[in-house]
């Protein structure tokens, strides 16, 4: 079974690698939010001009778009390739709502349907991560 570990940031990936190596799979670092919400005109070109209808798009949610600025494109490509062959993903982002959203949004964006586990830790020292 191929497994990958997604962390929220490069420093977190380094800490996980130092503590447990690749025992749980390839460790890949996001760079915070690698995805952003679509702007209204990306969802529908007719929405380029603001109106009150934009407050709630059809379907109730704006889609996500890859943020390829500041070197994020390379990280996205690496995560996408890894997800395409992974049987299991361990989300090892910060254990708050934002960290959870970063991990879940990546899986949703790339249509990942395999097994998902969540690593929960409140400190990043080796003992805690092990």
Rosetta blueprint (number, residue, H / E / L):
1 X L
2 X L
3 X E
4 X E
5 X E
6 X E
7 X E
8 X L
9 X L
10 X H
11 X H
12 X H
13 X H
14 X H
15 X H
16 X H
17 X H
18 X H
19 X H
20 X H
21 X L
22 X L
23 X L
24 X L
25 X L
26 X E
27 X E
28 X E
29 X E
30 X L
31 X L
32 X L
33 X L
34 X L
35 X E
36 X E
37 X E
38 X L
39 X L
40 X H
41 X H
42 X H
43 X H
44 X L
45 X H
46 X H
47 X H
48 X H
49 X L
50 X L
51 X L
52 X H
53 X H
54 X H
55 X H
56 X L
57 X L
58 X L
59 X L
60 X L
61 X L
62 X L
63 X L
64 X E
65 X E
66 X E
67 X L
68 X L
69 X L
70 X L
71 X L
72 X H
73 X H
74 X H
75 X H
76 X H
77 X H
78 X H
79 X H
80 X H
81 X H
82 X H
83 X H
84 X H
85 X H
86 X L
87 X L
88 X E
89 X E
90 X E
91 X E
92 X E
93 X L
94 X L
95 X L
96 X L
97 X H
98 X H
99 X H
100 X H
101 X H
102 X H
103 X H
104 X H
105 X H
106 X H
107 X H
108 X H
109 X H
110 X L
111 X L
112 X L
113 X L
114 X L
115 X E
116 X E
117 X E
118 X E
119 X L
120 X L
121 X L
122 X L
123 X L
124 X L
125 X L
126 X H
127 X H
128 X H
129 X H
130 X L
